[in-house]
Amino acid sequence: MNRSICGFLLVLLVLAAAAPLSAKREPFVVTAAWLAEHLNDKDLVLLHVGVRAEYDAAHIPGAMFIDNQAISTPRGEGLTLQIPSVEQLKETFEIRGVSDSSRIIVYFGKDWVTPTARVFLTLE
């Protein structure tokens, strides 16, 4: 297993361990069956990570498109792919329906694993 995958799994384990013991723990990974059962939940937010053409061609009903540019500082205002201010991130996610009560499912289009991990960690 390569170092980046090990690091990502370690982050997930740390995040899971950091949750309060008294809190109801929800799984980090959901199944297609779970999603089918909850697709109409009012607090469910689906984020499709990838390129616009793939999203436009096919996506899970109700999913909102998001890419690296949406969670990066605009070109010329910082480092390439630098995380923007909290205010900008708040606006970016609120536009896509994310609130304090949201259950957020992040999934990727073709071969967009790393940007999907970035969205997950940015939300965290």
Number of C-alpha atoms within 10 A of each C-alpha: 5 6 8 10 11 11 11 14 12 12 13 15 11 11 12 14 10 9 11 9 8 6 7 8 10 9 8 10 9 10 9 9 9 10 15 9 10 12 17 12 11 10 16 20 22 25 26 24 28 21 16 13 8 14 19 9 7 9 17 13 9 13 19 18 19 24 19 17 13 17 23 19 19 15 11 7 10 12 12 12 14 15 19 17 11 9 8 15 18 15 12 15 18 12 11 15 16 20 15 7 9 14 15 17 16 19 20 21 16 10 10 15 13 14 18 22 16 16 19 16 12 11 14 7
